Amino acid sequence: MKAIQLLIVLLCSFSIYAQKTIDQFSSRKLGVDREIYVSLPPSYEKDTKRSYPLLLVLDAEYLFDPFLGALKYGNYWDDLPEVIVIGVCQNKNEERYDDSRVDEETGLPIETGANFYDFIGTELVPYLLKTYRIAPFKMIAGHDTTAGFLNLFLYKDTPLFDAYISLSPEFGLDMETRIPDRLATFQTPIYYYQSTSNGDLKKIQKKVKEMDEKMKTVQNDKINYKFDEFIGASHYSLVLHSIPNALYQFFAVYQPITTNEFNEKIVKLEYGYVEYLKEKYNTLEKTLNIKMPIRLNDFKAIEAAIVKNKIYNEFDELAILAEKHYGKSMLADFYMAQMYERKEDYKRAQKKYLSAFQKEPIGELTKDMMYEKSEEMKKLMN
């Protein structure tokens, strides 16, 4: 996990990096125009065939920039994907309470709360899906009052969102029981994060911890759940601790192969290193609906595992994968050459190095390197 201090530094200089536009959304449900913040990924205009996960941030006046800063920081290191971030402004203190109004007897939205619920579900999200290239992975985030309210979207048979970031939530009627009961039933992946702190409001702490205890009894492998209790943080400062934790939890499968993953999972395998790599990216596509080329550094990690454990036949399968993702480069021929060289078939290795020489360099692989390896194989053949 990247240090929370770095996020704070980033936020202090946020104006340098901000790419936020402000729109007025005319809502029939609310009967007024609502201010909306919009931040599109840097690649949005260039990569016109790509779609992006959606993050809908409530209480955008103070939550939008911290979320955007964390996403920008994580994406810089390729730990987090690019995301479309939409913020819903609730700029009057009473407005956020009106938006979150629920019936005390049922715990369901009523009056202005029902209007806001419908605004999100029947106006704003459909508009966003029509207007922007949004992938089928949608997140929603809120703090205290709005965090409690966003959980109501879980009550639908088919939830509107796939991931929920509930920061120090003020739960409505029986939510601490209802949410675990709902999460236990889902047959599709749902991501859920909630947090509190030892300096949080006592009534919030109590219910959040009760829900966490009930979540420990939920046995559903479709649910990706994380709970944090921060020591020394207040009701407000816990937000800056929570945001990166939630995002890194949700997008853990997105991250490149780490040193720990290599040492603890990959290199300990007796075989199946290439299959591990393919499954990692298949899981990314299945769970987060993000389809992307396999990173070159992840290819290098699997190459290192093959060499370390001397399972050289897997270079053949790795070459097929390299041809699929980097077909114009010398990567596939290089892996075939590696296999033949390490099996002391220097004649075939020399031919593959020459074949690689005729293709495009990639990463640390250069034409000079391929030529030198080809000459080295010639000498070994004699």
C-alpha positions in Angstrom: 0.0 0.0 0.0 1.3 3.4 -1.0 1.7 5.7 2.0 -1.2 7.9 3.0 1.2 10.8 3.3 1.8 10.7 -0.4 -1.9 11.0 -1.0 -2.0 14.1 1.2 0.9 15.6 -0.6 -0.8 15.0 -3.9 -4.0 16.6 -2.7 -2.2 19.7 -1.5 -1.0 20.2 -5.1 -4.2 18.9 -6.6 -5.0 22.1 -8.6 -2.0 21.3 -10.8 -3.4 18.0 -12.0 -7.2 18.6 -11.7 -9.2 17.9 -14.8 -12.7 18.6 -13.4 -15.6 20.1 -15.2 -18.8 21.3 -13.7 -22.2 20.6 -15.3 -25.7 21.5 -14.4 -28.0 18.5 -14.5 -31.7 19.3 -14.9 -33.7 16.8 -12.9 -37.4 16.2 -13.1 -37.3 14.0 -10.0 -35.6 16.8 -7.9 -37.4 19.6 -9.6 -34.2 21.6 -9.7 -30.8 21.7 -11.5 -28.1 19.8 -9.6 -24.5 20.5 -10.0 -22.4 17.6 -11.2 -18.6 17.3 -11.2 -17.1 15.3 -14.1 -13.6 14.0 -14.5 -12.7 11.9 -17.6 -9.5 9.8 -17.8 -6.5 11.3 -19.6 -6.8 8.6 -22.4 -10.6 9.1 -22.9 -10.3 11.3 -26.0 -7.5 9.3 -27.6 -8.6 5.8 -27.0 -12.2 6.0 -28.4 -12.9 2.3 -28.3 -12.1 1.9 -24.6 -14.7 1.9 -21.8 -14.0 2.8 -18.2 -15.3 1.9 -14.7 -17.6 4.5 -13.1 -17.2 6.0 -9.7 -20.2 8.0 -8.5 -19.2 10.2 -5.5 -21.9 11.7 -3.2 -21.0 14.7 -1.1 -18.8 15.8 -4.0 -17.9 19.1 -2.5 -15.4 17.4 -0.1 -15.1 13.8 -1.4 -14.6 14.3 -5.1 -11.0 15.6 -5.0 -9.7 13.1 -2.5 -11.0 10.2 -4.6 -9.7 11.8 -7.8 -6.3 12.3 -6.2 -6.0 8.7 -5.0 -7.0 7.4 -8.4 -4.5 9.6 -10.2 -1.8 8.5 -7.8 -2.6 4.8 -8.2 -2.8 5.1 -11.9 0.6 6.8 -12.1 2.1 3.6 -10.7 -0.3 1.4 -12.8 -1.8 0.0 -9.6 -5.3 1.4 -10.3 -7.1 1.7 -13.6 -8.3 4.9 -15.2 -11.8 5.7 -14.0 -14.6 8.0 -14.9 -15.4 10.0 -11.8 -18.8 11.7 -11.4 -19.5 13.8 -8.3 -23.0 14.8 -7.1 -23.0 18.1 -5.3 -25.1 18.4 -2.1 -23.8 21.9 -1.3 -26.3 22.9 1.3 -25.8 21.2 4.7 -29.6 20.5 4.9 -29.6 19.2 1.3 -27.6 16.1 2.0 -30.0 15.2 4.8 -33.0 15.9 2.6 -31.5 13.7 -0.1 -31.0 10.9 2.4 -34.4 11.0 4.1 -35.8 7.6 5.0 -39.0 6.3 6.7 -38.2 5.6 10.4 -40.6 2.6 10.4 -39.4 0.9 7.2 -35.9 2.3 6.6 -36.8 3.0 3.0 -36.4 6.3 1.2 -39.4 8.7 1.4 -40.3 12.2 0.1 -37.1 14.0 -0.9 -35.1 10.9 -0.2 -37.2 8.9 -2.6 -36.8 11.6 -5.2 -33.0 11.6 -4.8 -33.0 7.8 -5.0 -34.9 7.9 -8.2 -32.8 10.7 -9.5 -29.7 8.5 -9.1 -31.3 5.4 -10.5 -33.6 6.6 -13.2 -32.1 9.9 -14.4 -28.4 10.3 -13.6 -26.9 6.8 -14.1 -28.9 6.2 -17.3 -27.7 9.6 -18.6 -24.1 8.8 -17.8 -24.3 5.3 -19.5 -25.7 7.0 -22.6 -23.3 9.9 -22.6 -19.9 8.3 -21.7 -18.2 5.0 -22.5 -18.7 3.3 -19.1 -17.7 -0.3 -18.5 -20.1 -2.6 -16.6 -18.3 -1.9 -13.3 -20.0 0.9 -11.3 -19.0 2.1 -7.9 -20.7 4.5 -5.5 -19.2 6.3 -2.4 -20.4 8.4 0.4 -19.6 9.6 4.0 -21.8 9.3 7.1 -25.3 10.3 6.0 -24.8 9.6 2.3 -22.8 6.5 3.1 -25.8 5.1 4.9 -28.1 6.1 2.1 -26.1 4.5 -0.7 -26.6 1.1 0.9 -30.3 1.3 -0.1 -29.2 0.4 -3.6 -28.3 -3.0 -2.3 -31.9 -3.7 -1.5 -32.9 -4.0 -5.2 -33.1 -7.5 -6.7 -30.5 -6.4 -9.2 -28.3 -3.8 -7.6 -27.5 -0.6 -9.6 -23.9 -0.6 -8.5 -21.2 -3.3 -8.3 -19.1 -1.7 -5.5 -20.0 0.3 -2.4 -17.6 2.5 -0.4 -19.4 3.3 2.9 -17.3 5.7 4.9 -18.4 5.9 8.6 -22.0 5.2 7.6 -25.0 6.4 9.5 -27.1 3.2 9.1 -30.9 3.4 8.8 -33.3 0.9 10.3 -31.7 -2.5 10.8 -29.1 -1.9 8.1 -26.4 -3.6 10.2 -28.5 -6.8 9.7 -30.1 -6.2 6.4 -26.9 -5.6 4.5 -25.2 -8.9 5.5 -28.4 -10.7 4.7 -28.6 -9.2 1.3 -24.9 -9.8 0.6 -25.3 -13.4 1.5 -27.8 -13.9 -1.4 -26.0 -12.4 -4.4 -24.9 -14.7 -7.3 -22.9 -12.0 -9.0 -19.7 -10.3 -7.7 -20.4 -7.4 -5.3 -17.6 -5.3 -3.7 -18.2 -3.7 -0.3 -15.9 -1.5 1.8 -16.8 0.2 5.1 -14.7 2.0 7.7 -14.8 3.6 11.1 -12.2 4.8 13.7 -11.7 4.8 17.4 -12.4 8.6 17.2 -15.6 8.1 15.2 -19.1 8.9 16.6 -20.0 6.2 19.0 -23.4 5.5 17.5 -21.7 4.9 14.1 -19.0 2.7 15.6 -21.5 0.5 17.3 -23.6 -0.3 14.3 -20.7 -0.6 11.9 -19.0 -3.1 14.2 -22.2 -5.1 14.6 -22.5 -5.3 10.8 -18.8 -6.5 10.6 -19.5 -9.2 13.1 -22.5 -10.4 11.0 -20.4 -10.3 7.9 -18.0 -12.8 9.4 -20.8 -15.4 9.2 -21.6 -14.7 5.6 -20.3 -17.4 3.3 -20.5 -16.2 -0.2 -17.4 -16.2 -2.5 -19.1 -13.6 -4.7 -18.6 -10.9 -2.1 -15.4 -9.0 -1.8 -15.7 -7.4 1.6 -13.3 -5.3 3.6 -13.6 -3.5 7.0 -11.2 -1.0 8.5 -11.1 0.6 11.9 -8.4 3.3 12.1 -6.7 4.1 15.3 -6.1 7.8 16.0 -8.4 9.0 13.2 -11.4 11.2 13.6 -14.8 11.0 11.9 -13.4 13.2 9.2 -9.8 12.2 8.9 -10.7 8.5 8.5 -11.8 9.5 5.0 -8.3 10.0 3.7 -7.2 6.7 5.2 -10.2 4.8 3.8 -10.2 6.0 0.2 -6.9 4.4 -1.0 -7.7 1.2 1.0 -11.1 0.8 -0.6 -9.7 1.4 -4.1 -6.7 -0.9 -3.7 -9.1 -3.5 -2.3 -11.5 -3.3 -5.2 -8.8 -3.2 -7.9 -6.3 -5.7 -6.3 -6.6 -8.0 -9.3 -5.7 -5.1 -11.6 -2.3 -4.5 -10.1 0.8 -5.8 -11.9 2.6 -8.9 -10.4 4.3 -7.7 -7.2 7.4 -9.1 -5.7 5.3 -10.6 -2.9 2.9 -12.2 -5.4 5.9 -13.6 -7.4 7.6 -15.1 -4.3 4.6 -16.3 -2.4 2.4 -17.6 -5.3 4.0 -17.9 -8.6 7.5 -19.2 -8.1 6.2 -21.8 -5.6 4.2 -23.5 -8.3 5.6 -26.7 -9.8 4.3 -25.7 -13.2 1.5 -23.7 -14.8 3.2 -20.3 -14.7 1.7 -19.2 -18.0 -1.7 -20.5 -17.0 -1.4 -18.4 -13.8 -0.8 -15.3 -16.0 -3.7 -16.0 -18.3 -6.1 -16.6 -15.3 -5.0 -13.3 -13.7 -6.1 -11.3 -16.7 -9.2 -13.4 -17.2 -10.2 -12.7 -13.6 -9.7 -9.0 -14.2 -12.0 -9.1 -17.2 -14.7 -11.3 -15.5 -14.8 -9.5 -12.1 -14.1 -5.9 -13.1 -15.0 -6.0 -16.8 -11.6 -4.5 -17.7 -10.0 -6.0 -20.7 -6.4 -5.0 -21.3 -3.2 -6.3 -22.9 -0.9 -8.3 -20.6 1.7 -6.0 -19.2 5.3 -6.6 -20.4 6.5 -6.6 -16.8 4.1 -9.4 -16.1 5.5 -11.4 -19.0 9.0 -10.8 -17.5 7.8 -12.1 -14.1 6.6 -15.4 -15.7 9.8 -15.6 -17.7 11.8 -15.4 -14.4 9.7 -18.1 -12.8 10.2 -20.4 -15.8 14.0 -19.9 -15.7 14.2 -20.2 -11.9 12.4 -23.5 -11.8 13.8 -24.7 -15.1 10.4 -25.6 -16.6 11.6 -24.5 -20.1 8.8 -26.1 -22.1 6.5 -23.4 -20.8 8.4 -20.9 -23.0 6.4 -22.4 -25.9 3.1 -21.4 -24.3 4.5 -18.0 -23.2 5.5 -17.3 -26.8 2.0 -18.1 -28.0 0.7 -15.5 -25.5 3.3 -13.0 -26.5 2.3 -13.4 -30.2 -1.3 -12.7 -29.3 -0.5 -9.5 -27.3 2.6 -8.2 -29.0 2.5 -9.8 -32.4 4.7 -7.3 -34.2 7.4 -7.4 -31.6 10.3 -9.7 -31.2 9.0 -11.0 -27.8 7.5 -14.3 -29.1 10.6 -15.3 -31.1 12.8 -14.3 -28.1 10.9 -16.7 -25.8 11.2 -19.6 -28.3 14.9 -18.8 -28.7 15.2 -18.9 -24.9 13.5 -22.3 -24.8 15.8 -23.8 -27.4 19.0 -22.2 -25.9 18.3 -23.5 -22.4 17.6 -27.0 -23.8 20.9 -26.7 -25.7 19.3 -26.8 -29.1 21.6 -24.0 -30.3 20.8 -24.3 -34.0 17.1 -23.6 -33.5 17.9 -21.0 -30.9 20.1 -19.2 -33.5 17.3 -19.2 -36.0 14.8 -17.7 -33.6 17.2 -15.0 -32.5 17.6 -14.1 -36.1 13.9 -14.1 -36.6 13.5 -11.8 -33.6 16.2 -9.5 -35.0 13.8 -8.7 -38.0 10.9 -7.6 -35.7 10.2 -4.6 -33.6 12.2 -4.1 -30.4 10.2 -4.1 -27.1 11.2 -3.2 -23.6 14.8 -4.2 -23.0 14.9 -6.4 -26.1 16.9 -4.7 -28.9 18.1 -5.7 -32.3 21.7 -5.5 -31.1 20.9 -8.0 -28.3 19.2 -10.4 -30.8 22.2 -10.2 -33.2 24.7 -10.8 -30.4 22.7 -13.8 -29.1 22.6 -15.2 -32.6 26.4 -14.9 -32.9 26.7 -16.5 -29.5 24.6 -19.5 -30.6 26.8 -19.9 -33.7 29.9 -20.3 -31.5 28.1 -22.8 -29.3 27.2 -24.9 -32.3 30.9 -25.4 -33.3 
